[in-house]
Structures are given as C-alpha cells and as structure tokens.
C-alpha cells in the first residue's frame, strides 16, 4: 500500500501530465513489495527516476514547484539542452508516441501585441513547409497560457539532431580542413536558399545555430522569429544577435536587414570554422565590439591561416564586405562559388613520364598486382612506385578477390595464368564485387595471341598487354587507364554537384512560381560556360554556335530532306542545347586541354572520350529529372555525336549517314567553322574564305551533303555572325 504523501505526489504527476495511466500502473505492479518504503515525495521520486518513469530534471522541477511548461501540448519536457537570449531549448518526447524532439520555448511579455503572435505563427507555417534536408524540420508549434505569475510560453517543436552544433564540433576536434569547412557551409547555404525562397531571413547565422548530424549533415536551426517577441529591449544581444557574426548594417537597424545579412553570417561562420576566430578581434564589451564592427574592415582569412586557397580568401572577403550590395547575390551563388573547394582530391594523382622518378603529390594511385611470378610482380611494383603508385601484390585469384574486399584500388594488373583460378573468371568476379564503376583492369599474359587476349575486353577488362612488351608500352597503357579513371571520377563528382544545383534551382522555382524553362537555360549555360572556361574558349564562342546552328537549320529546312523536320520547336531545342556540345571536356585533365603542342596518340585517344563523358553527365541528369528536363534528349545526341563523320570514320560510335542525329550533323559544321576561324594555342586562325574552302572542298565524307549545300547558300551569314560577335 502506497503511503498517503507518496500517493498524493503520484496523483499530482498524473494531473500535470508527466506520467500516464499505463506507466503508473506498470510502476505500481512492479514495485508492489516496496510501496510501503516510499514514505516521502523524495523517496518515491527517486524510485520513479531509477525506474525510468521520470527524469531527474522533471523530478527536481516538480519538487521546486516549477511545473509551468513541463508539458507543452502533446509533449512532456525531459531535460534542458541549452538556453540563450532567444529562449530555452528542451529535450522532450511525445506523450503517446514517445518520439523524442527538441522544443524551443519563448516566454512572451505581457505587452506583446496579437499581431506579433500572428506573424510568428505565419512564419512558423512557412518554416514547416521547408522540408529541406539542411533545415531542422519544424513539427509543431503552440502557446501555453500564463499561470500563477508565470508568463505565456510560445513553443516550437523541432526534429531532434543529436550530433551537437558546429561550435561544439570545433571545440572537440579543432578547426576542420578547408574541404570539410566548405562542405559544412555549402550545406548551410543550401538550406538558407530554401528559406530565402520563402522570404525567411535567419538574422543570426553562427556556428551554434548550425547543427551537425552523425553523418556530418548540417541543419540550420533558430531562425530569427523570436525577435518578434521583444516588446521591450531588455538585452542588447537579444535583438542584435551575436555581434561576432553580425553584419555591420544589422548593428544600425536590426529590423531592416535582408538576405545579404545571412550571406555575411555564412562568411563569418566559414571564417571562424577555418581559424577558430571571428572576422574581427574579440571584444569583451558589446559597445566596443559594435564600434569595431561599424568602423573597421574585417581581417583577411589568409592572415590567420596561410594554407587557405587565395580564391577562397577572396570569396570570404566578398561575403564579409561592408556594403551589402557587393556581397554574393544569393546563397545559391555562394554554393556555386564554394563548389571548387568541396573535392580537394578527385581521382588518382598521376605523374608525367618526364618526372616519373619524382615524389607523388597528394593522393597516390593504388594498384593491385596479380601474378604468380615474383620477378614480374617486382618489375611491375618497382615501375609503378616510380610513377607515384602504391602497390599491393598477390600471387593467385583467391588472394586477389580477398584484397579487393579489404582495399580500394584504381587499377588491377591481372595475369591470366594463375595457379588456382582462370584469370578471366577472376576478372568477372572482380567486376561483380567491386563498388567502383571506374576501376580499371589490364590483362597481362604471355599465353595466347592478341586475338585471344582481345576476348578479355567483353569479359570486364579495360585493356590488355601481351608478353613480351617494352617498358614504355607498359607505362603508356597504365597512364592512359589511370587518366581515363581520373576523368570519369571527376565527371561523376561534377554530375553529382550539377544534380544538386539543378535540384536547388527547381526548389527555388517551385517556391517563387518562376518559369522552369528559364532556370534550365541558366543551368545549361552555366554548365557550358564551365566547360568553355576550362578549354580556353573565348566568351563569344557559345553565342556564335547558337546563331550558326539556327542559321544553318533554317536554310536546310527550305529543301528535302529537312523540310518538315526543322520547325519552331526543333529550332528552340537546338538553340538551348548547342552550348552543351563540349560539356564532356569538364572531365579531361588541364594539361591536355591547354597543351600548346600537338597531342600524342594516347592523349588524342583520351580527348576523344569527351563526348562519352558529356553524355554520361547528361544521362545522370536525365535519369534523375527526365520528366522535367525533356530537352536533354536533343542535348545528349549533340554532345555524343557532334564528332561523328557522315562516312562513318568519326567518333565515338562510328555512326554514318542518316544514323547520325540531325541536330549533331548541324552542330558538326558550325563547330568546325568556328574552330577554323579562331586562333588557338596549337593553330593560327584562318579567313572566312579559307574556312569555306576547307569545309566544302577538303572535308570529303565528313559532313552531310544536304547540309553542305545549305551551308554554301548561307555561309555569308556565318561571316556576319563572326564579325558581330568577335573574340
């Protein structure tokens, strides 16, 4: 039998809502033999805490009589997580579902007008609609009436992120690498863009308001809604936010700041992540801090951390500039600017043959050598280590399959004549088990002729080397395979980034009700400009290509077989997609793209992969957003086939005649004309008349004869376009 005081205490807990009927019944039935020992509130409370029915935090507040706010709607507060100028954050759980959440509680002044509350709930609804992976999800909101002198409590229920915030992360682990810090801010900017699309301004971006999950996903929390409840300014920092991360304009009029203030906050947070200090030296006194903020220029990032890239230092400086109009125009612009710093080490590090004996910088490529002859393994390892490789040697197929489960490799050199398993079977199983789609496998064998060895290609190999071979041949094959893998890895990562950008653009458009087509055009042109800039192209090239193709298509449409094919829709899609024709060059190494001399056969082979790389990039976009990006069908055929020849001698698929898509045939002529007219590192420019002569008279079999006829009729317009949009 439970003593009277304890029973009254238990009843009170039930009335408050801290203990449900079933929890009470279970506790009493499990402790039936000890109930008489609970002669006081303290003893019963300690037992309830021990049984997990109450938390120590709940118990202490009940004993103190401070129960206002222990139950908020359907949630009971379990513990305090933290507090600041904008309220207190509690750990709580749903009383029926037992789902744990974080609840932010804001006490409201008696003088707070009803309009402010209405605005708060309106903005809460917008925040709840965000549903963005980089914004803490708002689950519920409510108001608890004042009671016994305690104020009205406005509360916001949010998803619980248990990994802590970026401030705690840096305290525990030290300042992160440049790549990690940029990745954190990139995610924060993504969430911020979604908020800005709904006209929500954070106003207090800082490391403690960026939560970090166990998977290192960043989530924005604590939007500046609480400032609406300050009917009296009782704390300077309550309205201003954190001075260390606050833009200068916010110190003058906090109520009027816009999204530019959040861009500053992102920059200040990135500065702090990389240095452990704010853009301005710390000032203990708020007044001094405000004067410094309003009168002085922020420090440069590289003055505190010299390993930061100069380009990143410039970006942060723009984000922190005193003039809001000179900062990056949006969070999306910040994301685009940060993208080059997200993947510091992409693909294997290669060493040129001229510097083969030098030390490899950065990421060393990893090779698995599978051969039962020790002298062969030693020869391969010695050669590859001089090229900068890191090698693992095994002598049989079983050991090779075990090695790929334990390590990641860029290249596998595989002998066919293994003592336990046929090399072809090992190759097949490696392909099945490896999670790297770009892993390169080269078969090396002294058995069989080259025709037999060529059978290794359809069985999963990328190349083969028959014994005996010259060392130069071996090195060339290895370097070609690794260069191709590096290009494919780079293309895959760029594809992932482009998918993120496209998703961000689409989300923004849905929120703003803008035209989806304009954003796709912007995405296309941004992708094309990126490829153009890497290839050393001039600013007018893409625009000229659009006009050339439209001119040629319209002229061709006057005669068979183009009549009926070229209509307004065809022209519109052609003009949109033409700028992407060389997007695959994104995946090629700079030393090949910008080489001032003729390319070697190996380098030319690598360059000829750029249509396939470009097609893979667009295929990934089409797979993810096929319904929304219908124009990608034409874009893909242009990208993949604009280097095909009408006689079938082009690349990459050796298509011939009408098998080459019409749009690609048009682009082929326009591209050659513009290439001939422009001076490049490896060739001089030619005149218009010379370009016409080369295309019409000296390119037998290269172009569609019907398009050559149209080109003869309209080439004068090509000359006018080139002069109007010169280099």
VENJOSUL-V878919 format. One record per backbone hydrogen bond with DSSP energy under -0.5 kcal/mol. NH is the residue of the N-H (numbers start at 0). CO is the residue of the C=O. E is the energy in kcal/mol with one decimal. If there is no record, write none. Layout:
nh:NH co:CO e:E
nh:NH co:CO e:E
//
This chain:
nh:2 co:34 e:-0.6
nh:6 co:2 e:-2.5
nh:7 co:3 e:-2.8
nh:8 co:4 e:-2.1
nh:9 co:5 e:-2.5
nh:10 co:6 e:-2.6
nh:11 co:7 e:-2.1
nh:12 co:8 e:-2.0
nh:13 co:9 e:-1.8
nh:14 co:10 e:-2.3
nh:15 co:11 e:-2.5
nh:16 co:12 e:-1.5
nh:17 co:12 e:-1.9
nh:18 co:12 e:-1.0
nh:23 co:19 e:-2.2
nh:24 co:20 e:-2.4
nh:25 co:21 e:-2.6
nh:26 co:22 e:-2.2
nh:27 co:23 e:-2.3
nh:28 co:24 e:-2.3
nh:29 co:25 e:-2.1
nh:30 co:26 e:-1.6
nh:31 co:28 e:-0.7
nh:33 co:30 e:-2.2
nh:34 co:30 e:-0.8
nh:34 co:31 e:-0.5
nh:36 co:33 e:-1.6
nh:37 co:34 e:-1.5
nh:38 co:36 e:-1.9
nh:43 co:39 e:-2.2
nh:44 co:40 e:-2.8
nh:45 co:41 e:-2.4
nh:46 co:42 e:-1.8
nh:47 co:43 e:-2.5
nh:48 co:44 e:-2.4
nh:49 co:45 e:-2.4
nh:50 co:46 e:-2.0
nh:51 co:48 e:-1.1
nh:52 co:47 e:-2.2
nh:53 co:47 e:-1.3
nh:58 co:54 e:-2.5
nh:59 co:55 e:-2.5
nh:60 co:56 e:-2.0
nh:61 co:57 e:-2.3
nh:62 co:58 e:-2.3
nh:63 co:59 e:-1.7
nh:64 co:60 e:-0.6
nh:64 co:61 e:-1.1
nh:65 co:60 e:-2.1
nh:66 co:64 e:-1.1
nh:69 co:66 e:-2.2
nh:71 co:74 e:-3.1
nh:72 co:70 e:-0.5
nh:74 co:71 e:-2.0
nh:75 co:92 e:-2.3
nh:76 co:69 e:-3.3
nh:77 co:90 e:-3.7
nh:78 co:90 e:-1.7
nh:80 co:88 e:-2.7
nh:81 co:88 e:-1.7
nh:83 co:86 e:-2.6
nh:86 co:83 e:-1.5
nh:87 co:104 e:-1.9
nh:88 co:81 e:-3.4
nh:89 co:102 e:-3.0
nh:90 co:78 e:-2.7
nh:91 co:100 e:-2.5
nh:92 co:75 e:-1.8
nh:93 co:98 e:-2.0
nh:94 co:73 e:-3.1
nh:97 co:93 e:-1.7
nh:100 co:91 e:-2.9
nh:101 co:157 e:-2.5
nh:102 co:89 e:-2.6
nh:103 co:155 e:-2.7
nh:104 co:87 e:-3.0
nh:104 co:102 e:-0.5
nh:105 co:153 e:-3.4
nh:106 co:104 e:-0.5
nh:107 co:151 e:-2.4
nh:108 co:228 e:-0.7
nh:111 co:108 e:-1.3
nh:115 co:112 e:-0.7
nh:116 co:112 e:-1.2
nh:117 co:113 e:-2.3
nh:118 co:114 e:-2.1
nh:119 co:115 e:-2.4
nh:120 co:116 e:-2.4
nh:121 co:117 e:-2.1
nh:122 co:118 e:-2.7
nh:123 co:119 e:-2.1
nh:124 co:120 e:-1.8
nh:125 co:121 e:-1.5
nh:126 co:122 e:-2.5
nh:127 co:123 e:-2.5
nh:128 co:124 e:-1.4
nh:129 co:125 e:-0.6
nh:129 co:126 e:-1.0
nh:130 co:126 e:-0.5
nh:134 co:131 e:-2.0
nh:135 co:219 e:-2.9
nh:138 co:136 e:-0.6
nh:138 co:156 e:-2.9
nh:139 co:156 e:-1.5
nh:141 co:154 e:-2.2
nh:143 co:152 e:-3.0
nh:144 co:142 e:-0.5
nh:146 co:149 e:-1.2
nh:149 co:146 e:-2.4
nh:151 co:107 e:-0.6
nh:152 co:143 e:-2.4
nh:153 co:105 e:-2.7
nh:153 co:151 e:-0.5
nh:154 co:141 e:-2.5
nh:155 co:103 e:-2.4
nh:156 co:139 e:-3.2
nh:157 co:101 e:-3.6
nh:157 co:155 e:-0.5
nh:158 co:136 e:-2.3
nh:159 co:99 e:-0.5
nh:160 co:158 e:-0.6
nh:161 co:159 e:-0.6
nh:163 co:160 e:-0.6
nh:165 co:206 e:-1.3
nh:165 co:209 e:-2.1
nh:166 co:206 e:-0.6
nh:168 co:164 e:-2.1
nh:169 co:165 e:-2.3
nh:170 co:166 e:-2.0
nh:171 co:167 e:-2.4
nh:172 co:168 e:-2.8
nh:173 co:169 e:-2.7
nh:175 co:272 e:-0.5
nh:180 co:176 e:-2.7
nh:181 co:177 e:-2.4
nh:182 co:178 e:-2.1
nh:183 co:179 e:-2.4
nh:184 co:180 e:-2.2
nh:185 co:181 e:-2.5
nh:186 co:182 e:-2.0
nh:187 co:183 e:-2.2
nh:188 co:184 e:-2.7
nh:189 co:185 e:-1.7
nh:190 co:186 e:-2.2
nh:191 co:187 e:-2.4
nh:192 co:188 e:-2.5
nh:193 co:189 e:-1.6
nh:194 co:190 e:-1.7
nh:195 co:191 e:-2.9
nh:196 co:192 e:-2.1
nh:197 co:193 e:-0.6
nh:197 co:194 e:-1.1
nh:198 co:195 e:-2.1
nh:199 co:194 e:-2.5
nh:200 co:198 e:-0.6
nh:208 co:205 e:-1.9
nh:209 co:206 e:-1.5
nh:210 co:208 e:-0.6
nh:210 co:218 e:-2.7
nh:211 co:163 e:-3.2
nh:212 co:216 e:-2.5
nh:215 co:212 e:-1.9
nh:218 co:210 e:-2.4
nh:219 co:133 e:-2.5
nh:220 co:208 e:-2.0
nh:223 co:200 e:-0.6
nh:223 co:201 e:-0.8
nh:224 co:222 e:-1.2
nh:225 co:222 e:-0.8
nh:226 co:223 e:-0.8
nh:227 co:224 e:-2.0
nh:228 co:225 e:-2.0
nh:229 co:226 e:-1.3
nh:230 co:228 e:-1.5
nh:233 co:231 e:-1.3
nh:237 co:234 e:-1.1
nh:238 co:234 e:-0.9
nh:238 co:235 e:-0.6
nh:239 co:235 e:-1.8
nh:240 co:236 e:-2.3
nh:242 co:240 e:-0.6
nh:244 co:241 e:-1.5
nh:245 co:242 e:-1.3
nh:249 co:246 e:-1.0
nh:250 co:246 e:-0.8
nh:250 co:247 e:-1.0
nh:251 co:247 e:-0.6
nh:251 co:248 e:-0.7
nh:252 co:248 e:-1.9
nh:255 co:252 e:-1.7
nh:256 co:253 e:-0.8
nh:260 co:257 e:-1.6
nh:261 co:257 e:-0.7
nh:262 co:258 e:-1.7
nh:263 co:259 e:-1.9
nh:264 co:260 e:-2.2
nh:265 co:261 e:-2.3
nh:266 co:262 e:-2.1
nh:267 co:263 e:-3.0
nh:268 co:264 e:-2.2
nh:269 co:265 e:-2.5
nh:270 co:266 e:-2.4
nh:271 co:267 e:-2.2
nh:272 co:268 e:-2.6
nh:273 co:269 e:-2.0
nh:274 co:270 e:-1.3
nh:275 co:271 e:-3.3
nh:288 co:284 e:-2.4
nh:289 co:285 e:-2.4
nh:290 co:286 e:-2.0
nh:291 co:287 e:-2.3
nh:292 co:288 e:-2.2
nh:293 co:289 e:-2.2
nh:294 co:290 e:-1.5
nh:295 co:291 e:-2.5
nh:298 co:278 e:-2.8
nh:302 co:299 e:-1.0
nh:303 co:300 e:-1.6
nh:304 co:300 e:-1.6
nh:307 co:304 e:-1.2
nh:312 co:308 e:-2.2
nh:313 co:309 e:-2.2
nh:314 co:310 e:-2.0
nh:315 co:311 e:-2.6
nh:316 co:312 e:-2.1
nh:317 co:313 e:-2.0
nh:318 co:314 e:-2.1
nh:319 co:315 e:-1.6
nh:320 co:317 e:-0.9
nh:323 co:321 e:-0.7
nh:325 co:322 e:-1.7
nh:326 co:323 e:-1.3
nh:333 co:329 e:-1.5
nh:334 co:330 e:-2.2
nh:335 co:331 e:-2.3
nh:336 co:332 e:-2.1
nh:337 co:333 e:-2.1
nh:338 co:334 e:-1.3
nh:340 co:337 e:-2.0
nh:341 co:338 e:-1.7
nh:343 co:341 e:-0.5
nh:345 co:343 e:-0.5
nh:346 co:344 e:-0.7
nh:348 co:362 e:-1.5
nh:354 co:351 e:-0.9
nh:355 co:352 e:-1.2
nh:357 co:354 e:-1.8
nh:364 co:348 e:-0.7
nh:366 co:389 e:-2.4
nh:367 co:410 e:-2.3
nh:368 co:366 e:-0.6
nh:368 co:391 e:-3.0
nh:369 co:367 e:-0.6
nh:369 co:412 e:-3.1
nh:370 co:368 e:-0.6
nh:370 co:393 e:-2.0
nh:373 co:371 e:-0.6
nh:376 co:372 e:-2.0
nh:377 co:373 e:-2.8
nh:378 co:374 e:-2.1
nh:379 co:375 e:-2.6
nh:380 co:376 e:-2.8
nh:381 co:377 e:-2.7
nh:382 co:378 e:-2.2
nh:383 co:379 e:-2.7
nh:384 co:380 e:-2.6
nh:385 co:381 e:-1.5
nh:386 co:382 e:-1.0
nh:387 co:384 e:-1.1
nh:388 co:383 e:-3.0
nh:389 co:364 e:-2.7
nh:391 co:366 e:-2.2
nh:393 co:368 e:-2.5
nh:399 co:395 e:-1.6
nh:400 co:396 e:-2.3
nh:401 co:397 e:-1.9
nh:402 co:398 e:-2.2
nh:403 co:399 e:-1.8
nh:404 co:400 e:-0.7
nh:405 co:401 e:-1.0
nh:406 co:402 e:-1.9
nh:409 co:365 e:-2.6
nh:410 co:365 e:-1.9
nh:411 co:439 e:-2.3
nh:412 co:367 e:-2.6
nh:413 co:411 e:-0.7
nh:413 co:441 e:-2.6
nh:414 co:369 e:-2.2
nh:414 co:412 e:-0.5
nh:415 co:443 e:-0.7
nh:417 co:415 e:-1.7
nh:418 co:394 e:-0.5
nh:422 co:415 e:-2.0
nh:425 co:421 e:-1.9
nh:426 co:422 e:-2.5
nh:427 co:423 e:-2.3
nh:428 co:424 e:-2.4
nh:429 co:425 e:-2.5
nh:430 co:426 e:-2.1
nh:431 co:427 e:-1.8
nh:432 co:428 e:-2.2
nh:433 co:429 e:-2.4
nh:436 co:434 e:-0.7
nh:438 co:435 e:-1.5
nh:439 co:409 e:-1.9
nh:441 co:411 e:-2.8
nh:442 co:440 e:-0.5
nh:442 co:462 e:-2.4
nh:443 co:413 e:-2.7
nh:444 co:464 e:-1.4
nh:452 co:448 e:-2.2
nh:453 co:449 e:-2.1
nh:454 co:451 e:-1.3
nh:455 co:452 e:-2.3
nh:456 co:453 e:-1.4
nh:459 co:456 e:-1.6
nh:460 co:455 e:-2.3
nh:461 co:440 e:-3.2
nh:462 co:440 e:-1.3
nh:464 co:442 e:-2.9
nh:466 co:444 e:-2.5
nh:473 co:469 e:-2.0
nh:474 co:470 e:-2.6
nh:475 co:471 e:-2.3
nh:476 co:472 e:-2.3
nh:477 co:473 e:-2.3
nh:478 co:474 e:-2.8
nh:479 co:475 e:-2.3
nh:480 co:476 e:-2.2
nh:481 co:477 e:-2.4
nh:482 co:478 e:-2.6
nh:483 co:479 e:-2.3
nh:484 co:480 e:-2.1
nh:485 co:481 e:-2.5
nh:486 co:482 e:-2.2
nh:487 co:483 e:-2.5
nh:488 co:484 e:-2.9
nh:489 co:485 e:-2.5
nh:490 co:486 e:-2.5
nh:491 co:487 e:-2.3
nh:492 co:488 e:-2.3
nh:493 co:489 e:-2.5
nh:494 co:490 e:-2.4
nh:495 co:491 e:-2.1
nh:496 co:492 e:-2.1
nh:497 co:493 e:-2.8
nh:498 co:494 e:-2.4
nh:499 co:495 e:-1.9
nh:500 co:496 e:-2.5
nh:501 co:497 e:-2.8
nh:502 co:498 e:-2.5
nh:503 co:499 e:-2.6
nh:504 co:500 e:-2.6
nh:505 co:501 e:-2.6
nh:506 co:502 e:-2.6
nh:507 co:503 e:-2.3
nh:508 co:504 e:-2.4
nh:509 co:505 e:-2.5
nh:510 co:506 e:-2.0
nh:511 co:507 e:-2.3
nh:512 co:508 e:-2.2
nh:513 co:508 e:-1.1
nh:518 co:514 e:-1.2
nh:519 co:515 e:-2.0
nh:520 co:516 e:-2.2
nh:521 co:517 e:-2.2
nh:522 co:518 e:-2.6
nh:523 co:519 e:-3.1
nh:524 co:520 e:-2.8
nh:525 co:521 e:-2.4
nh:526 co:522 e:-2.6
nh:527 co:523 e:-2.7
nh:528 co:524 e:-2.8
nh:529 co:525 e:-1.8
nh:530 co:526 e:-1.9
nh:531 co:527 e:-2.8
nh:532 co:528 e:-2.7
nh:533 co:529 e:-1.5
nh:534 co:530 e:-1.4
nh:535 co:532 e:-0.7
nh:536 co:531 e:-2.3
nh:540 co:537 e:-1.6
nh:543 co:539 e:-2.6
nh:544 co:540 e:-2.4
nh:545 co:541 e:-1.9
nh:546 co:542 e:-1.9
nh:547 co:543 e:-3.2
nh:548 co:544 e:-2.3
nh:549 co:545 e:-2.0
nh:550 co:546 e:-2.4
nh:551 co:547 e:-2.8
nh:552 co:548 e:-2.6
nh:553 co:549 e:-2.3
nh:554 co:550 e:-1.9
nh:555 co:551 e:-2.6
nh:556 co:552 e:-1.8
nh:557 co:554 e:-1.4
nh:558 co:555 e:-1.9
nh:561 co:558 e:-1.4
nh:562 co:558 e:-0.6
nh:564 co:561 e:-1.5
nh:565 co:561 e:-1.8
nh:566 co:564 e:-0.9
nh:570 co:566 e:-2.5
nh:571 co:567 e:-2.5
nh:572 co:568 e:-2.6
nh:573 co:569 e:-2.7
nh:574 co:570 e:-2.5
nh:575 co:571 e:-1.8
nh:576 co:572 e:-2.1
nh:577 co:573 e:-2.2
nh:579 co:576 e:-1.9
nh:580 co:577 e:-2.3
nh:582 co:579 e:-2.5
nh:584 co:581 e:-2.0
nh:585 co:582 e:-1.8
nh:586 co:583 e:-1.7
nh:587 co:584 e:-1.5
nh:591 co:588 e:-0.9
nh:592 co:588 e:-2.1
nh:593 co:589 e:-2.7
nh:594 co:591 e:-1.1
nh:603 co:599 e:-2.9
nh:604 co:600 e:-2.1
nh:605 co:601 e:-1.8
nh:606 co:602 e:-2.5
nh:607 co:603 e:-2.1
nh:608 co:605 e:-1.7
nh:609 co:606 e:-2.0
nh:611 co:608 e:-0.5
nh:612 co:608 e:-2.4
nh:613 co:609 e:-2.6
nh:614 co:610 e:-2.1
nh:615 co:611 e:-2.3
nh:616 co:612 e:-2.0
nh:617 co:613 e:-2.2
nh:618 co:614 e:-2.5
nh:619 co:615 e:-1.9
nh:620 co:616 e:-1.7
nh:621 co:617 e:-2.8
nh:622 co:618 e:-2.5
nh:623 co:619 e:-1.8
nh:624 co:620 e:-3.0
nh:625 co:621 e:-1.2
nh:627 co:624 e:-0.6
nh:628 co:624 e:-2.4
nh:631 co:628 e:-1.8
nh:632 co:629 e:-1.5
nh:633 co:630 e:-0.5
nh:634 co:630 e:-1.9
nh:635 co:631 e:-2.6
nh:636 co:632 e:-1.5
nh:637 co:633 e:-2.1
nh:638 co:634 e:-2.6
nh:639 co:635 e:-2.6
nh:640 co:636 e:-2.0
nh:641 co:637 e:-1.3
nh:643 co:640 e:-1.5
nh:645 co:701 e:-1.5
nh:646 co:700 e:-1.8
nh:647 co:644 e:-1.9
nh:650 co:642 e:-1.4
nh:656 co:645 e:-2.0
nh:658 co:655 e:-1.8
nh:659 co:656 e:-1.7
nh:664 co:660 e:-1.7
nh:665 co:661 e:-1.9
nh:666 co:662 e:-2.3
nh:667 co:663 e:-2.0
nh:668 co:664 e:-1.2
nh:669 co:665 e:-1.9
nh:670 co:666 e:-2.9
nh:671 co:667 e:-1.9
nh:672 co:668 e:-2.5
nh:673 co:669 e:-2.3
nh:674 co:670 e:-2.1
nh:675 co:671 e:-2.5
nh:676 co:672 e:-2.0
nh:677 co:673 e:-1.2
nh:679 co:682 e:-2.2
nh:682 co:679 e:-1.1
nh:685 co:675 e:-1.8
nh:690 co:686 e:-2.2
nh:691 co:687 e:-2.4
nh:692 co:688 e:-2.2
nh:693 co:689 e:-2.4
nh:694 co:690 e:-2.3
nh:695 co:691 e:-2.7
nh:696 co:692 e:-2.5
nh:697 co:692 e:-1.0
nh:697 co:693 e:-0.9
nh:701 co:698 e:-2.3
nh:702 co:698 e:-0.7
nh:706 co:703 e:-0.6
nh:707 co:703 e:-2.1
nh:708 co:704 e:-2.1
nh:709 co:705 e:-1.5
nh:710 co:706 e:-2.7
nh:711 co:707 e:-2.2
nh:712 co:708 e:-1.2
nh:713 co:709 e:-1.5
nh:714 co:710 e:-1.3
nh:716 co:713 e:-1.4
nh:717 co:713 e:-0.9
nh:718 co:714 e:-1.7
nh:719 co:715 e:-1.8
nh:720 co:716 e:-2.5
nh:721 co:717 e:-2.5
nh:722 co:718 e:-2.2
nh:723 co:719 e:-2.3
nh:724 co:720 e:-2.1
nh:725 co:722 e:-0.6
//
